[in-house]
Amino acid sequence: MTRQKSKKKLTSKNTQAKEEQTKTSPRTAKIVLFVFGVGPLILMCLFLFSNGFFNSP
């Protein structure tokens, strides 16, 4: 009979390192929401102002 070698569990260190890298801080979340939420609205308003959309005829 062949005996199987036991493997050491090294995954705990790897998973902890991955969790630390993937954590999003509240500051990062706010920046992302601002860029992708409010940013396009500001750009649309600037485009419409530059084309005279809000000027009365």
C-alpha positions in Angstrom: 0.0 0.0 0.0 1.2 3.5 -0.8 0.8 6.1 1.8 -0.5 9.5 0.8 1.4 12.5 1.9 -0.6 15.0 3.9 -0.7 18.5 2.5 -0.2 21.5 4.7 -3.0 24.1 4.6 -1.4 27.2 3.2 -4.6 28.5 1.8 -5.5 30.5 4.9 -2.6 32.9 4.3 -3.6 33.2 0.6 -7.2 33.9 1.4 -6.4 36.5 4.0 -4.1 38.3 1.6 -6.8 38.3 -1.1 -9.4 39.6 1.3 -7.3 42.5 2.3 -6.7 43.4 -1.4 -10.4 43.2 -2.4 -11.8 45.2 0.5 -13.2 48.5 -0.6 -13.0 51.4 1.7 -15.9 53.9 2.1 -13.7 56.5 0.6 -13.1 54.5 -2.6 -16.8 53.7 -2.8 -17.8 57.3 -2.6 -15.3 58.3 -5.4 -16.6 55.6 -7.7 -20.2 56.6 -7.1 -19.4 60.2 -7.8 -17.4 59.5 -11.0 -20.0 57.1 -12.5 -23.1 58.6 -11.0 -22.8 62.4 -10.9 -20.0 62.7 -13.6 -22.2 61.8 -16.6 -25.0 64.1 -15.4 -22.5 67.1 -15.2 -21.1 66.2 -18.7 -24.6 66.0 -20.2 -25.5 69.4 -18.7 -22.3 71.0 -20.0 -23.0 69.6 -23.5 -26.6 70.9 -23.5 -25.5 74.3 -22.3 -22.8 74.5 -25.0 -25.3 73.7 -27.7 -27.8 76.3 -26.5 -30.5 73.9 -25.3 -31.4 76.0 -22.3 -31.5 79.4 -24.2 -35.0 80.8 -24.8 -35.8 81.4 -28.5 
